[in-house]
Amino acid sequence: MFTLDIPGFNTLAIEYLVMDYNGTLAEDGVLIKGVGDILTALSARMALHIITADTFGLATSQLEGVPCKLEIMKRADQITGKKEYIEKIGSSRVASIGNGRNDSLMLKLSALGIAVIHREGAAVETIMSADVLCRNIYDALDLFTNPDRLKATLRS
């Protein structure tokens, strides 16, 4: 579990890290270099869940060996599907990371929502739903190993 008291924001008790795949952890379906190792290290503290439509069909093979639960969503309404997914596991215990429009409600409802911007870009709606905006997935995941950065960003 990841815990952190952020004055004026909240006391976080994160059990689940829920992430989008394409545009967040991967570029054009290929896992971004080094991300698998970082996720493996974080899995000792939180359960990792990756939700994707798997546009490129590579998520299963790219995440082989990474200790995570992979959910490939088939439904057309991804935004609602991702929202319902985090509600089911308990949004107050979830940190989420995403970039696409279909991640906006997931980030908004999570105890901690992080938007990232890579080459694919990020939807403005998702950025506005996030608590934190990071320039890449490395910086986003690093918030969990260097929590004072998160505290400095979110305290009032």
C-alpha positions as CSV (number, residue, x, y, z in Angstrom):
1,M,0.0,0.0,0.0
2,F,1.1,3.5,-0.8
3,T,0.2,6.0,1.9
4,L,0.8,9.8,2.1
5,D,-0.7,12.6,4.0
6,I,-1.0,15.7,1.9
7,P,-1.9,18.8,3.9
8,G,-5.0,20.5,2.4
9,F,-5.6,17.7,-0.1
10,N,-6.1,14.3,1.4
11,T,-4.6,11.4,3.1
12,L,-4.0,8.8,0.4
13,A,-4.1,5.1,1.1
14,I,-3.6,3.6,-2.3
15,E,-4.0,-0.1,-2.8
16,Y,-4.6,-0.1,-6.6
17,L,-2.8,1.6,-9.4
18,V,-5.0,1.6,-12.5
19,M,-3.5,2.6,-15.8
20,D,-4.4,3.0,-19.4
21,Y,-2.0,1.3,-21.8
22,N,-1.8,3.0,-25.3
23,G,-0.5,6.5,-25.0
24,T,0.2,6.1,-21.3
25,L,2.4,3.0,-20.8
26,A,3.0,2.3,-24.5
27,E,3.6,4.1,-27.8
28,D,2.0,2.6,-30.8
29,G,1.3,-0.6,-28.8
30,V,4.9,-1.1,-27.7
31,L,5.6,-0.8,-23.9
32,I,7.9,2.2,-23.4
33,K,11.5,1.2,-22.6
34,G,12.1,0.6,-18.8
35,V,8.4,0.9,-17.8
36,G,8.0,-2.8,-17.3
37,D,10.8,-2.8,-14.7
38,I,9.4,0.2,-12.9
39,L,5.9,-1.4,-12.8
40,T,7.4,-4.7,-11.4
41,A,9.1,-2.7,-8.6
42,L,5.8,-0.8,-7.8
43,S,3.8,-4.1,-7.7
44,A,5.4,-4.8,-4.3
45,R,3.4,-1.8,-2.9
46,M,0.2,-1.7,-4.9
47,A,-1.9,-4.0,-7.1
48,L,-1.4,-3.0,-10.7
49,H,-4.4,-3.0,-13.1
50,I,-4.1,-2.0,-16.8
51,I,-7.2,-1.3,-18.8
52,T,-7.1,-1.0,-22.5
53,A,-9.0,-1.4,-25.8
54,D,-5.7,-2.8,-27.0
55,T,-5.8,-0.9,-30.3
56,F,-2.6,-2.4,-31.6
57,G,-3.2,-5.9,-30.2
58,L,0.1,-6.1,-28.4
59,A,-0.7,-5.5,-24.7
60,T,-0.7,-9.1,-23.7
61,S,2.6,-9.9,-25.2
62,Q,4.2,-6.6,-24.2
63,L,3.2,-7.0,-20.6
64,E,4.4,-10.6,-20.3
65,G,6.3,-10.9,-17.0
66,V,4.9,-7.7,-15.5
67,P,2.8,-8.5,-12.4
68,C,-0.4,-6.9,-13.3
69,K,-4.0,-7.6,-14.1
70,L,-4.7,-6.8,-17.7
71,E,-8.3,-5.9,-18.7
72,I,-8.9,-5.7,-22.4
73,M,-12.2,-3.9,-22.8
74,K,-14.4,-4.8,-25.7
75,R,-17.2,-2.4,-25.1
76,A,-17.7,0.7,-27.2
77,D,-18.2,3.0,-24.3
78,Q,-14.7,2.9,-22.8
79,I,-15.1,6.0,-20.7
80,T,-18.0,4.4,-18.7
81,G,-16.3,1.0,-18.6
82,K,-13.1,2.5,-17.0
83,K,-15.2,4.5,-14.5
84,E,-17.2,1.4,-13.5
85,Y,-14.0,-0.6,-13.2
86,I,-12.5,1.7,-10.6
87,E,-15.8,2.0,-8.8
88,K,-15.9,-1.8,-8.5
89,I,-12.5,-2.0,-6.8
90,G,-13.1,1.1,-4.7
91,S,-12.2,4.5,-6.2
92,S,-11.1,5.9,-2.8
93,R,-8.2,3.3,-2.8
94,V,-7.2,3.9,-6.5
95,A,-4.6,6.0,-8.1
96,S,-5.0,6.2,-11.9
97,I,-2.9,7.3,-14.8
98,G,-4.1,8.0,-18.3
99,N,-4.0,10.4,-21.3
100,G,-7.0,9.7,-23.5
101,R,-10.5,11.2,-23.4
102,N,-11.8,7.8,-22.2
103,D,-9.6,8.1,-19.1
104,S,-11.2,11.3,-17.9
105,L,-13.8,9.9,-15.5
106,M,-11.4,7.3,-14.2
107,L,-8.9,10.1,-13.2
108,K,-11.7,12.3,-11.8
109,L,-13.1,9.6,-9.5
110,S,-9.8,8.1,-8.3
111,A,-8.3,9.2,-5.0
112,L,-5.4,10.4,-7.1
113,G,-5.7,11.0,-10.9
114,I,-2.5,11.6,-12.9
115,A,-2.6,12.6,-16.6
116,V,0.5,12.1,-18.8
117,I,1.5,13.6,-22.1
118,H,3.6,11.6,-24.6
119,R,3.8,11.7,-28.4
120,E,0.1,10.8,-28.7
121,G,-0.8,13.8,-26.7
122,A,-3.5,14.1,-24.0
123,A,-7.1,15.0,-24.1
124,V,-7.9,18.4,-22.5
125,E,-10.9,16.8,-20.8
126,T,-8.6,14.3,-19.1
127,I,-6.0,16.9,-18.1
128,M,-8.8,18.9,-16.5
129,S,-10.0,15.8,-14.6
130,A,-6.5,15.0,-13.2
131,D,-5.0,16.1,-9.9
132,V,-1.5,16.1,-11.4
133,L,-0.2,16.4,-14.9
134,C,3.2,14.8,-15.7
135,R,5.3,15.2,-18.9
136,N,5.7,11.4,-19.2
137,I,5.1,8.0,-17.6
138,Y,8.5,8.0,-15.9
139,D,7.7,11.1,-14.0
140,A,4.2,9.9,-13.1
141,L,5.4,6.5,-11.7
142,D,8.3,8.3,-9.9
143,L,5.7,10.1,-7.8
144,F,5.2,6.8,-5.9
145,T,8.9,6.4,-5.2
146,N,9.5,10.1,-4.4
147,P,6.3,11.0,-2.6
148,D,7.6,14.4,-1.5
149,R,7.2,15.6,-5.1
150,L,3.5,14.6,-5.0
151,K,3.1,16.4,-1.6
152,A,4.8,19.5,-2.9
153,T,2.5,19.6,-5.9
154,L,-0.8,19.0,-4.2
155,R,-0.6,20.6,-0.7
156,S,-2.5,23.8,-0.1
